[in-house]
């Protein structure tokens, strides 16, 4: 076979393999948009964005069925979203281009929270402050309290803050519980990504990089730790990427078991006495374990009671929110699959919608995320375990590509990436051979 014939053959085989890979994968993929919500219910979605770092094209969407009925954007990233009683929308956000920069050079990035009028898209009010960088410094969650107070999680300084009329009236610093670096603004130390009100003056906070959920009482501090640091356990999952470190030299950091929770997001308190020894339950997006987990407390010990790793024939990819709804179903934000779905107690998908960009969190309107909900007692649903682990490096690379290139579909995973690379290699080799024959 001469060089021209061989080159032509390689080019054709490469193109055919690429087309077949994409065509067959699309044809056999499960439908990520199914069913519809009941009646006039809407789902409010905070879109973190896309592109490198996912800090572009942030938006808030209100979805009814599979239709986007309202959307606002023009902000780098939005995170937690909540519909207030007066119909306005409150959201944590991050955005660049501010001139008020405090100790940092102008222009700079601000983070904080906004209240938006969905009828006019007007930002009714904003509380924000400058941060050193746009990465891992955001306000991911905010809660409206009584008497004009707002509670939010501050990832830049790793603390909880309550403000009223732009003045700080209370704060809890994580350095009172964890070994702190010299300057937490220069590293992604704890990544506090969520705070919820359990009852008046009692808050639940997600400390992502420590694999722990804390219950904090205003004026008292930490009254309960979910996924405690067991003596002699490995701290490797908490120390990666320059996160937690042994600052005091005692050979240990406060790190929870990654088999229970691994870099979780957005827990929901389902009920029970916070800080007590009796029965209690928490639902949480166990992100780095690629699952939703429900933890139950009995006799003072927390254990995983129910999990969901797969829904609608699709493996979960880094989910970041799960809410137990008033009807007993569960609403899940499946972040890197770019879908929001609702399952019933048996794990069946009753509603699902895709998003073009990376979603952070979703709330069902008007219920939001109440500090109580039905407990799932018994075994996890059938077919809820992952189909396969795949090749970790390749699977992770495919997931990251879907984040950077939002047009890549959810079914573009490790095998599709490998076959794409193979087809491009064949086509490239064929093209080079043909080019040489021209010389």
Buried (B, 14 or more C-beta within 10 A) or exposed (E): EEEEEBBBBBBEBBBEBBEEBBEEBEEEBEEBBBBBBEEEBBBBBBBBBBBEBBBBBBBBBBBBBBEBEBBBBEBBBBBBBBBEEEEBBBBBBBBBEBEEBEEBEEEBBBBBBBBBBBEEEEEEEBBBBBBBBBEBBBBBBBBBBEEEBBBBBBBBBBBBBBBEEEEEEBEBBBBEBBBBBEEBBEBBBBBBBBBBBBEEEBBBBBBBBBBBBBBBBBEEEBEBBBBBBEEEBEBEBBBEEEBBBEEEEEEBBBBBBBEBBBBBBBBBBBBBEBBEEEEBBBBBBBBBBBBBBBBBBEEEEBEBBBBBBBBBEBBBBBBBBBBBBBBEBBBBBBBBBBBBBBBEBEBBBBBBBBBBBBBBBBBBBEBBBBBBBBBBEEEBBEBBBEEEEBBEEBBBBBBEBBBEEBEBBBBBBBBBBBBBEBBBEBBEBBBEBBEEEEE
